[in-house]
Amino acid sequence: MAARRRKSLPPLSPKAPPELKSLVSAIAEIIETGEGVRGDPLDRKITFRDILDSGIGQLRNGVSANMAGALIPTVAPRNRAIPPKPDGFNVSGGFNGYINLTWTIPGVLYGNHAYTNVYRSETDNFANAILVGREAGSFYTDDVRADTEPKIYYYWITFTSESDIDGPTNATSGTAGQALVDVAYLLETLTDNLADAPATLGASDQTLILHAERFAIRTGPAGAVTYPLVIASVNGTPTVVLDTAIIRDGTIQEGQLGPITFGKLEAADGTPITTVGGLLKADYIDVDNLSVAEAATFFGDAQSGNYGTGVSGWRLLQTGGFEAQNAIIRGRIEADTGYVASTLQIGGTTQNIGDIQALANSAGDTATTVDSWTRPTSTLIDGNKIFTGDAYVDTLQIRANAVTVPASATRTSAFVVTTGWTTVGATSYTHGIGGTIPGISQITIEASANYEEFGTLEFQLIINDSIAGTYDQSLVGDTVVSCTRFFEVNLPTGSYTIYMRCRKAGSSQTVYFEGSGFVIVGSKR
């Protein structure tokens, strides 16, 4: 819930001087125009809170809002989920006018918790409650100190997310709480009440000693008698037994203590340092060494006491980011990306990053450079090249047709073509790995011809005396043309005779070929 800010000035008294009214009117116009209360809404000023509430910006972790560079663009969509109802809410009275509130750590309920709102009312009605505080953790102390009898107050809490979305109250009815009675006030009240009571035994100038095996003070009506004080022998030792005691200032030299109620352990300023559940608050732990038996869960950023951004110390963020001065990793490191500014320690030798980059860029330029990178009996993989001696593979798996192997090729010298078929470039070809595995063959034919008139040049690919493909090339007079054609044929395993033939159609003009040929590429898979 964003803090409400005043958008206009309160009205002046009718008795205010005219010059003061003019000054306040001008100030009010400036403020209200900036707040969008009057004038064109486009003149409204934008605050950091407006940007944060819109979700387009966020504060940099660990940086105060009044520092340069504190506001940065939001890098991810904000979580707009409504926070859940708080759980584990507890209210307990403390000394010195304090009422202590605790609740279940919200981080285990939802992931984008910002803070908890604390509401208080003198009646059990949330409509009358006021916001008395906000707390990022799971503990809040409400100071309701008074010099009179402590009052009963009713409390509610709600969660607010990092997207400034409020959740429901912990319950419809409030949870009652009352500060423990102040000892000084109680003694003063009792002293006033007993001041005029007559003494029934002893006097102010006498020493009174009672000699008895047992002594007790009994109070209350018949049927509801209580003994607030008993002096008797307990396990053979004379003992004073108190049912309930309020002590303003006490000293215990030695002994045992049972459960200590909340509020009796305090800091020097009177602030309780334990929780309702009997746990010590972390703000008051000061130790040289700390041992945690089980895994610790943090619901905030953790950092060293001397942390300075980019300067000293270490910091671990909830987002997973980590910054440290130096790090020693004894195991494996995995990273999607990496950056080293200057030098890198490799096998005990310090390498300059610039030298490593230059050596990598020129690794394939000369044999000398490659050899300097390759240790004896080792293999170098440099980009898309592999440098090795012999390679022994039991089973090689290759995706789809990633590898093809040239199986046969032929080339014919210059020749002439007329209207009759001319056979060129015959070759023999065995298809399949070891003549046993069929597959697809890729055959490319090409020719370069000179001629002086129009017509059509016809090509045929012949496999074992059968036409496997045809190709027609239109001719334009007095032009040199390059004729290239690609064929893909699926052949059974076996041996084949393959050749190309061509002829001139549409004219009796002779065509002069500078040369022709074809290449057969067999698929091996």
RAKA-V396553 format. One record per backbone hydrogen bond with DSSP energy under -1.0 kcal/mol. CO is the residue of the C=O (numbers start at 1). NH is the residue of the N-H. Records with the same first field share a line. If there is no record, write none. Layout:
# RAKA-V396553
CO: NH / NH
This chain:
# RAKA-V396553
13: 16
17: 21
18: 22
19: 23
20: 24
21: 25
22: 26
23: 27
24: 28
25: 29
26: 30
27: 31
28: 32
29: 33
30: 34
31: 35
32: 37 / 38
34: 45
40: 43
41: 44
47: 51
48: 52
49: 53
50: 54
56: 74
58: 72
60: 63
64: 67
67: 70
70: 60
72: 58
87: 104
90: 102
92: 100
94: 180
95: 98
97: 144
98: 94
99: 142
100: 92
101: 140
102: 90
105: 108
106: 109 / 110
112: 162
115: 160
116: 135
117: 158
118: 132 / 133
119: 156
120: 130
121: 154
123: 125
125: 128
126: 129
130: 120
133: 118
135: 116
138: 103
140: 101
142: 99
153: 177
154: 121
155: 175
156: 119
157: 170
158: 117
159: 167
160: 114 / 115
161: 164
165: 161
175: 155
177: 153
182: 186
183: 187
184: 188
185: 189
186: 190
187: 191
188: 192
189: 193
190: 194
191: 195
203: 206
215: 231
219: 226
221: 224
226: 219
228: 243
229: 217
230: 241
231: 215
232: 239
234: 237
237: 234
239: 232
241: 230
261: 264
265: 273
267: 270
271: 267
273: 281
275: 278
279: 275
281: 284
282: 285
302: 316
304: 307
308: 311 / 312
312: 308
314: 304
315: 323
316: 302
317: 320
321: 317
323: 315
342: 353
344: 351
346: 349
349: 346
351: 344
352: 356
353: 357
354: 358
355: 359
356: 360
357: 361
358: 362
360: 363
362: 365
366: 370
367: 371
368: 372
370: 373
375: 378
380: 387
382: 385
385: 382
387: 380
399: 402
405: 522
408: 520
410: 518
412: 516
415: 513
417: 511
418: 504
422: 502
424: 500
427: 498
429: 496
431: 494
432: 435
433: 436
439: 491
440: 523
441: 489
442: 521
443: 487
444: 519
445: 485
446: 517
447: 483
448: 514
449: 481
450: 512
455: 475
456: 505
457: 473
458: 503
459: 471
460: 501
461: 468 / 469
462: 499
463: 466
466: 463
469: 461
471: 459
473: 457
481: 449
483: 447
485: 445
487: 443
489: 441
491: 439
494: 431
496: 429
497: 464
498: 427
499: 462
500: 424
501: 460
502: 422
503: 458
505: 456
511: 417
512: 450
513: 415
515: 448
516: 412
517: 446
518: 410
519: 444
520: 407 / 408
521: 442
522: 405
